[in-house]
Protein backbone atom coordinates (compact mmCIF):
# COMPACT_ATOMS: atom_id res chain seq x y z
CA UNK A 1 0.00 0.00 0.00
CA UNK A 2 2.83 2.39 0.91
CA UNK A 3 4.56 1.60 -2.39
CA UNK A 4 1.37 2.45 -4.28
CA UNK A 5 1.16 5.80 -2.48
CA UNK A 6 4.78 6.57 -3.25
CA UNK A 7 4.27 5.67 -6.89
CA UNK A 8 1.18 7.86 -7.12
CA UNK A 9 3.06 10.69 -5.47
CA UNK A 10 5.96 10.53 -7.92
CA UNK A 11 3.54 10.10 -10.79
CA UNK A 12 1.79 13.32 -9.81
CA UNK A 13 5.08 15.22 -9.49
CA UNK A 14 6.26 14.07 -12.90
CA UNK A 15 2.94 15.02 -14.52
CA UNK A 16 3.12 18.46 -12.92
CA UNK A 17 6.71 18.96 -14.09
CA UNK A 18 5.90 17.82 -17.64
CA UNK A 19 2.95 20.21 -17.80
CA UNK A 20 4.96 23.21 -16.53
CA UNK A 21 7.96 22.50 -18.78
CA UNK A 22 5.71 22.16 -21.84
CA UNK A 23 3.45 25.12 -21.07
CA UNK A 24 6.26 27.63 -20.54
CA UNK A 25 8.08 26.50 -23.66
CA UNK A 26 4.99 26.67 -25.86
CA UNK A 27 4.15 30.10 -24.48
CA UNK A 28 7.63 31.38 -25.34
CA UNK A 29 7.95 29.52 -28.64
CA UNK A 30 4.91 31.26 -30.10
CA UNK A 31 5.99 34.69 -28.85
CA UNK A 32 7.95 36.65 -31.45
CA UNK A 33 10.57 35.88 -34.08
CA UNK A 34 14.28 36.50 -34.57
CA UNK A 35 14.58 35.26 -38.18
CA UNK A 36 18.23 34.18 -38.38
CA UNK A 37 17.84 32.00 -35.26
CA UNK A 38 14.14 31.13 -35.27
CA UNK A 39 14.06 29.46 -38.69
CA UNK A 40 17.49 27.84 -38.74
CA UNK A 41 16.50 24.38 -37.51
CA UNK A 42 13.06 24.63 -39.15
CA UNK A 43 14.78 24.83 -42.52
CA UNK A 44 17.35 22.16 -41.62
CA UNK A 45 14.62 19.69 -40.63
CA UNK A 46 12.76 20.42 -43.88
CA UNK A 47 15.97 19.92 -45.87
CA UNK A 48 16.58 16.49 -44.33
CA UNK A 49 12.92 15.66 -44.96
CA UNK A 50 13.75 16.20 -48.65
CA UNK A 51 16.90 14.05 -48.52
CA UNK A 52 19.21 17.09 -48.35
CA UNK A 53 21.76 16.29 -45.64
CA UNK A 54 24.24 18.28 -43.52
CA UNK A 55 27.90 18.25 -44.59
CA UNK A 56 27.03 16.32 -47.75
CA UNK A 57 24.57 18.77 -49.33
CA UNK A 58 24.87 21.90 -47.23
CA UNK A 59 27.74 23.52 -45.38
CA UNK A 60 27.17 23.37 -41.64
CA UNK A 61 29.30 24.44 -38.70
CA UNK A 62 26.57 23.65 -36.14
CA UNK A 63 25.47 20.26 -34.93
CA UNK A 64 23.47 17.91 -37.14
CA UNK A 65 21.77 16.34 -34.12
CA UNK A 66 19.08 19.04 -34.13
CA UNK A 67 18.56 18.69 -37.89
CA UNK A 68 17.77 14.99 -37.62
CA UNK A 69 15.61 15.31 -34.51
CA UNK A 70 13.59 18.03 -36.26
CA UNK A 71 13.32 15.80 -39.30
CA UNK A 72 11.84 13.03 -37.12
CA UNK A 73 9.38 15.45 -35.48
CA UNK A 74 8.28 16.77 -38.89
CA UNK A 75 8.03 13.21 -40.20
CA UNK A 76 5.78 12.12 -37.33
CA UNK A 77 3.71 15.24 -36.65
CA UNK A 78 3.91 17.07 -39.97
CA UNK A 79 5.60 20.37 -40.82
CA UNK A 80 4.14 23.22 -38.78
CA UNK A 81 5.18 25.80 -36.22
CA UNK A 82 3.52 23.73 -33.51
CA UNK A 83 5.62 20.64 -34.30
CA UNK A 84 8.68 22.88 -34.49
CA UNK A 85 8.10 24.18 -30.96
CA UNK A 86 7.31 20.62 -29.84
CA UNK A 87 10.96 19.70 -30.48
CA UNK A 88 12.17 22.32 -27.99
CA UNK A 89 9.39 21.45 -25.52
CA UNK A 90 10.43 17.79 -25.51
CA UNK A 91 14.03 18.71 -24.66
CA UNK A 92 12.77 21.01 -21.90
CA UNK A 93 10.62 18.18 -20.50
CA UNK A 94 13.60 15.82 -20.71
CA UNK A 95 15.83 18.25 -18.81
CA UNK A 96 13.22 18.94 -16.15
CA UNK A 97 12.20 15.34 -15.42
CA UNK A 98 15.83 14.20 -15.34
CA UNK A 99 16.60 17.02 -12.90
CA UNK A 100 13.78 15.98 -10.56
CA UNK A 101 14.93 12.37 -10.67
CA UNK A 102 18.55 13.45 -10.13
CA UNK A 103 17.89 15.49 -7.00
CA UNK A 104 15.55 12.81 -5.64
CA UNK A 105 18.33 10.23 -6.02
CA UNK A 106 20.69 12.57 -4.18
CA UNK A 107 18.32 12.31 -1.20
CA UNK A 108 16.78 15.79 -1.47
CA UNK A 109 13.17 16.12 -0.31
CA UNK A 110 10.79 15.77 -3.29
CA UNK A 111 9.21 19.19 -2.62
CA UNK A 112 12.62 20.87 -2.89
CA UNK A 113 13.42 18.71 -5.91
CA UNK A 114 10.18 19.96 -7.45
CA UNK A 115 11.15 23.57 -6.74
CA UNK A 116 14.54 23.22 -8.42
CA UNK A 117 13.03 21.34 -11.36
CA UNK A 118 10.26 23.88 -11.95
CA UNK A 119 12.82 26.68 -11.88
CA UNK A 120 14.87 24.85 -14.51
CA UNK A 121 11.69 24.29 -16.56
CA UNK A 122 11.14 28.07 -16.63
CA UNK A 123 14.77 29.11 -17.18
CA UNK A 124 15.77 26.31 -19.57
CA UNK A 125 14.52 26.13 -23.13
CA UNK A 126 11.78 28.81 -22.85
CA UNK A 127 14.41 31.56 -23.13
CA UNK A 128 14.39 30.81 -26.87
CA UNK A 129 11.32 28.57 -27.17
CA UNK A 130 12.33 27.00 -30.50
CA UNK A 131 15.13 24.49 -31.25
CA UNK A 132 18.55 26.12 -30.98
CA UNK A 133 21.97 24.47 -30.95
CA UNK A 134 23.37 26.37 -27.94
CA UNK A 135 20.46 25.26 -25.76
CA UNK A 136 20.63 21.64 -26.91
CA UNK A 137 24.39 21.51 -26.32
CA UNK A 138 24.28 23.08 -22.86
CA UNK A 139 21.27 21.05 -21.71
CA UNK A 140 22.66 17.72 -22.88
CA UNK A 141 26.03 18.56 -21.30
CA UNK A 142 24.31 19.34 -18.01
CA UNK A 143 22.36 16.07 -18.09
CA UNK A 144 25.62 14.27 -18.86
CA UNK A 145 27.13 15.91 -15.77
CA UNK A 146 24.16 14.69 -13.68
CA UNK A 147 24.73 11.17 -15.02
CA UNK A 148 28.43 11.39 -14.11
CA UNK A 149 27.61 12.54 -10.56
CA UNK A 150 25.14 9.67 -10.05
CA UNK A 151 27.65 7.25 -11.54
CA UNK A 152 30.27 8.44 -9.04
CA UNK A 153 27.89 8.45 -6.10
CA UNK A 154 26.46 4.96 -6.66
CA UNK A 155 29.04 3.43 -9.02
CA UNK A 156 26.06 2.70 -11.24
CA UNK A 157 26.93 1.10 -14.58
CA UNK A 158 23.88 2.57 -16.32
CA UNK A 159 25.02 6.13 -15.58
CA UNK A 160 28.60 5.32 -16.58
CA UNK A 161 27.17 4.21 -19.93
CA UNK A 162 24.83 7.20 -20.37
CA UNK A 163 27.28 10.01 -19.45
CA UNK A 164 29.58 9.72 -22.53
CA UNK A 165 26.59 8.99 -24.78
CA UNK A 166 24.89 12.26 -23.81
CA UNK A 167 28.13 14.18 -24.03
CA UNK A 168 28.53 12.92 -27.59
CA UNK A 169 25.05 14.11 -28.56
CA UNK A 170 25.87 17.44 -26.94
CA UNK A 171 28.99 17.68 -29.11
CA UNK A 172 26.94 17.06 -32.25
CA UNK A 173 24.57 19.82 -31.17
CA UNK A 174 27.41 22.30 -30.77
CA UNK A 175 31.12 21.80 -30.16
CA UNK A 176 31.14 23.50 -26.75
CA UNK A 177 30.81 23.04 -23.79
CA UNK A 178 31.06 19.27 -24.41
CA UNK A 179 34.64 19.46 -25.72
CA UNK A 180 35.86 21.16 -22.54
CA UNK A 181 33.79 18.86 -20.33
CA UNK A 182 35.25 15.78 -22.01
CA UNK A 183 38.71 16.63 -20.71
CA UNK A 184 37.31 17.35 -17.25
CA UNK A 185 35.39 14.06 -17.21
CA UNK A 186 38.56 12.19 -18.16
CA UNK A 187 40.40 13.76 -15.22
CA UNK A 188 37.49 12.94 -12.87
CA UNK A 189 37.46 9.31 -14.00
CA UNK A 190 41.21 9.02 -13.35
CA UNK A 191 40.71 10.54 -9.89
CA UNK A 192 37.97 8.01 -9.18
CA UNK A 193 40.32 5.19 -10.19
CA UNK A 194 42.83 6.49 -7.65
CA UNK A 195 40.19 6.31 -4.90
CA UNK A 196 39.41 2.74 -5.94
CA UNK A 197 43.19 2.08 -5.93
CA UNK A 198 42.79 0.77 -9.48
CA UNK A 199 41.25 -2.42 -8.07
CA UNK A 200 37.75 -2.03 -9.49
CA UNK A 201 37.68 -1.20 -13.20
CA UNK A 202 34.39 -2.71 -14.36
CA UNK A 203 32.81 0.73 -14.78
CA UNK A 204 35.39 1.52 -17.50
CA UNK A 205 33.80 -1.14 -19.68
CA UNK A 206 30.45 0.63 -19.50
CA UNK A 207 32.06 3.96 -20.36
CA UNK A 208 33.59 2.20 -23.36
CA UNK A 209 30.15 0.78 -24.25
CA UNK A 210 28.75 4.30 -24.18
CA UNK A 211 31.48 5.61 -26.46
CA UNK A 212 31.09 2.68 -28.87
CA UNK A 213 27.29 3.10 -28.95
CA UNK A 214 27.59 6.78 -29.75
CA UNK A 215 30.22 6.14 -32.42
CA UNK A 216 28.06 3.42 -33.98
CA UNK A 217 25.08 5.76 -33.99
CA UNK A 218 27.05 8.50 -35.77
CA UNK A 219 28.62 6.12 -38.28
CA UNK A 220 25.19 4.67 -39.07
CA UNK A 221 23.91 8.10 -40.11
CA UNK A 222 27.13 8.90 -41.95
CA UNK A 223 27.10 5.76 -44.08
CA UNK A 224 23.37 5.43 -44.61
CA UNK A 225 23.26 9.01 -45.93
CA UNK A 226 26.58 8.78 -47.75
CA UNK A 227 28.07 11.78 -45.91
CA UNK A 228 31.81 12.24 -46.60
CA UNK A 229 33.72 12.04 -43.33
CA UNK A 230 36.28 14.55 -44.65
CA UNK A 231 33.43 17.09 -45.00
CA UNK A 232 32.46 16.59 -41.36
CA UNK A 233 36.03 17.06 -40.18
CA UNK A 234 36.53 20.21 -42.26
CA UNK A 235 33.15 21.87 -41.67
CA UNK A 236 32.51 20.84 -38.07
CA UNK A 237 35.95 20.61 -36.52
CA UNK A 238 38.75 22.43 -38.36
CA UNK A 239 36.87 25.51 -39.58
CA UNK A 240 35.07 26.14 -36.24
CA UNK A 241 38.43 25.74 -34.48
CA UNK A 242 39.73 28.66 -36.54
CA UNK A 243 36.76 30.74 -35.36
CA UNK A 244 37.36 29.65 -31.77
CA UNK A 245 40.99 30.77 -31.92
CA UNK A 246 39.93 34.27 -32.97
CA UNK A 247 37.26 34.45 -30.27
CA UNK A 248 39.64 33.16 -27.63
CA UNK A 249 42.15 35.88 -28.50
CA UNK A 250 39.51 38.61 -28.16
CA UNK A 251 37.85 37.24 -25.01
CA UNK A 252 37.50 39.76 -22.19
CA UNK A 253 37.62 38.66 -18.56
CA UNK A 254 36.51 41.92 -17.02
CA UNK A 255 34.19 42.38 -14.04
CA UNK A 256 31.10 43.01 -16.16
CA UNK A 257 31.55 40.04 -18.51
CA UNK A 258 32.96 37.48 -16.10
CA UNK A 259 31.32 38.42 -12.81
CA UNK A 260 28.30 40.70 -12.90
CA UNK A 261 26.28 39.04 -15.64
CA UNK A 262 26.66 35.65 -13.89
CA UNK A 263 26.22 36.94 -10.34
CA UNK A 264 23.15 34.81 -9.57
CA UNK A 265 25.04 31.68 -10.60
CA UNK A 266 27.87 32.67 -8.26
CA UNK A 267 25.38 33.42 -5.45
CA UNK A 268 23.87 29.95 -5.87
CA UNK A 269 27.36 28.44 -5.45
CA UNK A 270 27.93 29.99 -2.01
CA UNK A 271 26.27 27.21 0.07
CA UNK A 272 28.28 24.54 -1.78
CA UNK A 273 31.43 26.54 -1.14
CA UNK A 274 30.64 26.81 2.58
CA UNK A 275 29.83 23.11 2.86
CA UNK A 276 33.03 22.23 1.01
CA UNK A 277 35.14 23.64 3.86
CA UNK A 278 33.48 21.21 6.29
CA UNK A 279 33.91 18.32 3.85
CA UNK A 280 37.60 19.03 3.32
CA UNK A 281 38.21 19.46 7.09
CA UNK A 282 37.10 15.90 7.84
CA UNK A 283 40.32 14.18 8.97
CA UNK A 284 39.42 10.53 8.51
CA UNK A 285 37.66 10.48 5.19
CA UNK A 286 35.70 7.40 4.28
CA UNK A 287 34.87 6.26 0.74
CA UNK A 288 31.72 8.45 0.59
CA UNK A 289 33.65 11.57 1.65
CA UNK A 290 36.31 11.00 -1.00
CA UNK A 291 33.72 10.46 -3.71
CA UNK A 292 31.88 13.62 -2.61
CA UNK A 293 35.11 15.59 -2.97
CA UNK A 294 35.36 14.37 -6.56
CA UNK A 295 31.67 15.20 -7.13
CA UNK A 296 32.22 18.65 -5.64
CA UNK A 297 35.26 19.22 -7.88
CA UNK A 298 33.48 18.05 -11.03
CA UNK A 299 30.51 20.25 -10.15
CA UNK A 300 32.55 23.44 -9.56
CA UNK A 301 34.82 23.01 -12.57
CA UNK A 302 31.89 22.16 -14.84
CA UNK A 303 30.04 25.34 -13.89
CA UNK A 304 33.06 27.45 -14.72
CA UNK A 305 33.45 25.64 -18.04
CA UNK A 306 29.81 26.40 -18.81
CA UNK A 307 30.48 30.07 -18.08
CA UNK A 308 33.65 30.06 -20.20
CA UNK A 309 31.73 28.45 -23.07
CA UNK A 310 29.01 31.07 -22.76
CA UNK A 311 31.62 33.82 -23.00
CA UNK A 312 33.11 32.13 -26.07
CA UNK A 313 29.77 32.14 -27.92
CA UNK A 314 29.47 35.93 -27.49
CA UNK A 315 25.71 35.48 -27.51
CA UNK A 316 22.89 36.41 -25.17
CA UNK A 317 23.17 34.53 -21.86
CA UNK A 318 21.27 31.24 -21.87
CA UNK A 319 22.80 29.33 -18.94
CA UNK A 320 20.68 30.87 -16.18
CA UNK A 321 19.07 27.44 -15.75
CA UNK A 322 22.33 26.54 -13.97
CA UNK A 323 21.13 28.61 -10.99
CA UNK A 324 18.56 26.05 -9.75
CA UNK A 325 20.98 23.23 -10.55
CA UNK A 326 23.68 24.88 -8.43
CA UNK A 327 21.09 25.48 -5.69
CA UNK A 328 20.15 21.80 -5.70
CA UNK A 329 23.78 20.74 -5.47
CA UNK A 330 24.27 23.22 -2.63
CA UNK A 331 21.26 21.67 -0.89
CA UNK A 332 22.85 18.23 -1.19
CA UNK A 333 26.15 19.33 0.36
CA UNK A 334 24.40 21.31 3.11
CA UNK A 335 22.29 18.39 4.34
CA UNK A 336 25.32 16.09 4.25
CA UNK A 337 28.10 18.29 5.67
CA UNK A 338 26.73 21.53 7.10
CA UNK A 339 23.13 21.20 8.26
CA UNK A 340 22.25 24.89 8.32
CA UNK A 341 18.63 25.70 7.50
CA UNK A 342 19.45 29.37 6.89
CA UNK A 343 21.56 28.49 3.86
CA UNK A 344 18.65 26.52 2.40
CA UNK A 345 16.40 29.55 2.90
CA UNK A 346 19.07 31.60 1.14
CA UNK A 347 18.95 29.17 -1.80
CA UNK A 348 15.16 29.42 -1.98
CA UNK A 349 15.42 33.21 -2.00
CA UNK A 350 17.96 33.12 -4.86
CA UNK A 351 15.80 30.66 -6.80
CA UNK A 352 12.64 32.75 -6.52
CA UNK A 353 14.32 36.08 -7.33
CA UNK A 354 16.31 34.76 -10.29
CA UNK A 355 13.45 32.71 -11.75
CA UNK A 356 11.05 35.65 -11.71
CA UNK A 357 13.71 38.06 -12.98
CA UNK A 358 14.85 35.96 -15.93
CA UNK A 359 11.37 34.74 -16.78
CA UNK A 360 10.31 38.36 -17.26
CA UNK A 361 13.47 39.27 -19.17
CA UNK A 362 13.75 36.25 -21.46
CA UNK A 363 10.37 34.51 -21.66
CA UNK A 364 8.19 37.62 -21.57
CA UNK A 365 10.46 40.29 -23.09
CA UNK A 366 12.34 37.77 -25.26
CA UNK A 367 15.76 39.33 -24.74
CA UNK A 368 17.56 36.30 -26.19
CA UNK A 369 15.66 36.93 -29.44
CA UNK A 370 16.52 40.67 -29.43
CA UNK A 371 12.87 41.58 -28.80
CA UNK A 372 13.25 43.15 -25.36
CA UNK A 373 12.56 46.69 -26.60
CA UNK A 374 9.62 45.70 -28.80
CA UNK A 375 5.90 45.99 -28.07
CA UNK A 376 4.67 42.41 -28.46
CA UNK A 377 1.09 43.70 -28.63
CA UNK A 378 1.82 44.92 -32.16
CA UNK A 379 2.39 41.34 -33.30
CA UNK A 380 0.09 39.79 -35.88
CA UNK A 381 -1.00 36.17 -36.27
CA UNK A 382 1.46 34.02 -38.22
CA UNK A 383 -1.40 32.59 -40.27
CA UNK A 384 -1.18 35.79 -42.32
CA UNK A 385 1.97 34.27 -43.81
CA UNK A 386 0.92 30.61 -43.85
CA UNK A 387 -1.82 28.54 -42.16
CA UNK A 388 0.82 26.27 -40.57
CA UNK A 389 2.10 29.29 -38.59
CA UNK A 390 -1.30 29.94 -37.00
CA UNK A 391 -1.04 31.15 -33.40
CA UNK A 392 2.52 32.45 -33.82
CA UNK A 393 2.79 36.07 -32.72
CA UNK A 394 4.68 37.47 -35.68
CA UNK A 395 6.92 40.38 -34.82
CA UNK A 396 10.65 40.68 -35.52
CA UNK A 397 13.45 43.18 -34.83
CA UNK A 398 13.44 43.95 -38.58
CA UNK A 399 10.05 45.71 -38.61
CA UNK A 400 9.23 46.11 -34.91
CA UNK A 401 6.69 48.92 -35.34
CA UNK A 402 5.07 47.65 -38.50
CA UNK A 403 5.05 43.84 -38.68
CA UNK A 404 2.25 43.97 -41.28
CA UNK A 405 4.65 45.67 -43.69
CA UNK A 406 7.14 42.84 -43.24
CA UNK A 407 4.40 40.26 -43.84
CA UNK A 408 3.27 42.10 -46.99
CA UNK A 409 6.83 42.18 -48.32
CA UNK A 410 7.21 38.46 -47.64
CA UNK A 411 3.93 37.72 -49.40
CA UNK A 412 5.09 39.72 -52.39
CA UNK A 413 8.43 37.89 -52.29
CA UNK A 414 6.61 34.57 -52.24
CA UNK A 415 4.62 35.56 -55.35
CA UNK A 416 7.76 36.69 -57.18
CA UNK A 417 9.63 33.49 -56.39
CA UNK A 418 6.60 31.37 -57.25
CA UNK A 419 6.39 32.91 -60.73
CA UNK A 420 9.98 31.98 -61.56
CA UNK A 421 10.05 28.73 -63.56
CA UNK A 422 13.81 28.21 -63.66
CA UNK A 423 15.50 26.12 -61.00
CA UNK A 424 16.06 28.37 -58.02
CA UNK A 425 17.31 28.56 -54.46
CA UNK A 426 16.76 31.10 -51.69
CA UNK A 427 19.40 32.71 -49.50
CA UNK A 428 17.66 34.31 -46.54
CA UNK A 429 17.17 34.55 -42.80
CA UNK A 430 13.49 33.80 -43.52
CA UNK A 431 14.31 30.15 -44.00
CA UNK A 432 10.70 28.99 -43.91
CA UNK A 433 10.29 30.24 -47.51
CA UNK A 434 11.42 26.97 -49.18
CA UNK A 435 8.73 25.14 -47.20
CA UNK A 436 5.78 27.44 -47.97
CA UNK A 437 6.88 27.52 -51.63
CA UNK A 438 7.28 23.74 -51.68
CA UNK A 439 10.78 24.05 -53.16
CA UNK A 440 12.93 20.96 -53.66
CA UNK A 441 16.19 22.79 -54.39
CA UNK A 442 18.06 24.32 -51.48
CA UNK A 443 20.91 26.70 -50.76
CA UNK A 444 24.05 24.73 -49.87
CA UNK A 445 24.34 26.44 -46.49
CA UNK A 446 22.69 25.85 -43.14
CA UNK A 447 22.59 29.56 -42.45
CA UNK A 448 24.05 32.80 -43.71
CA UNK A 449 26.10 35.11 -41.52
CA UNK A 450 29.67 36.33 -41.23
CA UNK A 451 30.83 33.30 -39.21
CA UNK A 452 29.04 30.34 -40.76
CA UNK A 453 30.81 30.96 -44.08
CA UNK A 454 34.60 31.43 -44.45
CA UNK A 455 35.62 34.89 -45.60
CA UNK A 456 38.26 35.50 -48.25
CA UNK A 457 41.01 35.72 -45.61
CA UNK A 458 40.17 32.27 -44.23
CA UNK A 459 42.32 29.28 -45.24
CA UNK A 460 39.03 27.42 -45.76
CA UNK A 461 37.69 29.93 -48.28
CA UNK A 462 38.72 28.04 -51.41
CA UNK A 463 37.33 24.75 -50.11
CA UNK A 464 34.04 26.43 -49.29
CA UNK A 465 33.97 28.08 -52.71
CA UNK A 466 34.41 24.72 -54.44
CA UNK A 467 31.75 23.14 -52.23
CA UNK A 468 29.21 25.92 -52.82
CA UNK A 469 29.59 26.15 -56.59
CA UNK A 470 29.63 22.36 -56.95
CA UNK A 471 26.29 22.08 -55.14
CA UNK A 472 24.77 24.78 -57.35
CA UNK A 473 25.85 22.88 -60.46
CA UNK A 474 24.56 19.56 -59.13
CA UNK A 475 21.11 21.12 -58.70
CA UNK A 476 21.39 22.97 -62.02
CA UNK A 477 20.43 26.21 -60.26
CA UNK A 478 19.88 29.20 -62.55
CA UNK A 479 18.28 31.71 -60.19
CA UNK A 480 19.24 32.83 -56.68
CA UNK A 481 16.78 34.85 -54.63
CA UNK A 482 18.35 36.84 -51.81
CA UNK A 483 15.74 37.80 -49.21
CA UNK A 484 16.59 40.14 -46.34
CA UNK A 485 17.73 43.70 -45.80
CA UNK A 486 21.40 42.80 -45.37
CA UNK A 487 21.61 39.57 -47.31
CA UNK A 488 22.79 41.26 -50.50
CA UNK A 489 26.21 41.31 -48.79
CA UNK A 490 26.25 37.58 -49.25
CA UNK A 491 27.16 38.27 -52.87
CA UNK A 492 30.76 38.57 -51.70
CA UNK A 493 30.67 34.89 -50.82
CA UNK A 494 28.82 33.56 -53.85
CA UNK A 495 31.95 33.87 -55.99
CA UNK A 496 30.18 34.12 -59.34
CA UNK A 497 31.27 37.69 -59.91
CA UNK A 498 30.64 39.61 -63.17
CA UNK A 499 28.55 36.80 -64.67
CA UNK A 500 25.11 37.35 -63.15
CA UNK A 501 22.40 39.94 -63.53
CA UNK A 502 20.74 41.50 -60.52
CA UNK A 503 17.14 42.66 -60.24
CA UNK A 504 15.54 44.39 -57.24
CA UNK A 505 12.08 42.93 -56.64
CA UNK A 506 11.09 44.77 -53.47
CA UNK A 507 12.58 46.35 -50.38
CA UNK A 508 14.00 43.06 -49.09
CA UNK A 509 14.28 40.83 -52.17
CA UNK A 510 16.83 40.57 -54.97
CA UNK A 511 16.90 38.19 -57.91
CA UNK A 512 20.18 36.97 -59.35
CA UNK A 513 20.22 35.23 -62.71
CA UNK A 514 23.35 33.05 -62.86
CA UNK A 515 22.46 31.25 -66.09
CA UNK A 516 25.63 32.53 -67.76
CA UNK A 517 27.95 31.60 -64.91
C-alpha positions, 0 to 999 in steps of 0.5 A: 500500500505504501509503495502504491502511495509513493508511486502515485506521489511521484507520478503526480510530481512528474505530470506536474513537471511535464505540464509546466515545462511544456506550457512555458516552452509553448508560451515562449515559442509562439511569442515573437521571431528573430529570423536568423535564429528562429528558422534555422532548424526549421529549414534544416529539418525540412531539408533532411525531410527532402533528402538534403543532408548536412555536410554532404549537401549543405555547409554546416558548422553547427550540430546535425543532431538538431537537424535529424531530430527536427526531421523526425518530429516533422516526419511524425507530426507534420511540418508546422510551427507547432511541431517545431516548438514541440521539439524544444518542448520535448528537450525542456521536459527531458531536462526537467524530469531528469533534474527531478529524478537526479535530485531525488536520487541525491536524497533531497526532499521531493518538494525541494526537488520539485522547486529546483526542477520547476525553476529549470523548466522556466529558465531552460529552453523557454528563453528561446522557445524554439530548437537552438543548438546552444540550448541543446548543447548546454542542456545535454552537457548538463544532463551528462554531468548529472549522469556522471555525478550519479555514476560516481555516487552509486558506481552505477553502470547505467550512468557510466554508460549514459554520461559519454553517450549524452556528451557525444550528442551534446557535441553534435549539437554544438562543439562546446561546452562538451569538448571542454567537459570531455577533458574534465570528465577524463580527469574525474574518471582518473581521480575516481580510479585512484580512490578505488586504488585501481582495483575495481575497473568494471565501470570503465567497460560501460564507459567504453560501451557508451562511447562505442554506442555513440560512435556506432550511432554517428557512423550509421547516419554517416554511411546510410546518408553517404556523408563524406567524413572529410566534410564533417572534419573540415566543416565541423571541426577544423573551420570552427576551431579557426573561429574559436581561436579568434574568439579566444584571443579577443575574449574579455575577462573583465568584471562586467563580462565574467562576474556581474552578468553571472552573479546569480550563478555565483550566489547559488554556489555559495552554500556549496562553497561553505559546505566544502570547507566542512567536507575538506576538514574531515580528517578521517575520510571514508569512501563516501567523503572522498567520492563527494570531494570528486563530485564537488570538484566536477561540479565546480569546474563544470560550472566554470566551463559552462560560463567560459563556453558562454563567454566564447559564444558571445551570444545572449546569456542562456545558462541561467538554468544553472542557478537552480541546478547549483542550488540543488547541489548546494542543498545536497552538500548542506544536508550532508556536511553543514546542516544549516537551514538558513543556507537553504532559505538563502537558496530558496530566496535566490531561486525565486528572485532569479526565476522571476527576474529571468522569466520576465526578461527572457520569456516575456520580453524575449531578450535572447531573441533581441525583442526586449525593446519591442511591443509584443502587442503589435504582433500579428497572427502568423497565419497571415503568412501561412496557415501552418504558422497559425497562433505564432505572434509574428513580430521581428526586430526587422520591422518592430513597429510595422510587422504587417509591412514585413508580412506584406513584403514576404507575401510579395516575395513569395509571389515573385519566387513562385512565378519563376520557372527556372530552378532556383534557391533562396538565400535568406534569414526567412528560412521557412520560404522553401517550405511554404513555396514547396521548393525541392532545391536548397541553398548549400548552407545551413545559415548565412552570416559572417561566421558560418561561411569562411571569408576571403582571408580564411584558409578554408575559403577556397574549399568552401567556394568549391563546395558551394559552386559544386552544389549549385551545379549539381542542382542545375540552379539558374536563379538565386533569390536573396531575401533580407535587408542585409543579405545582399552582402552575401554576394561577396561569398557567392563567388560568381562575380561579373557573370550574373544579372541582378534585379531588385524585386522589393525592399527586401528581395533581390533576384540573381540570374546566374544562367551565364555563370 
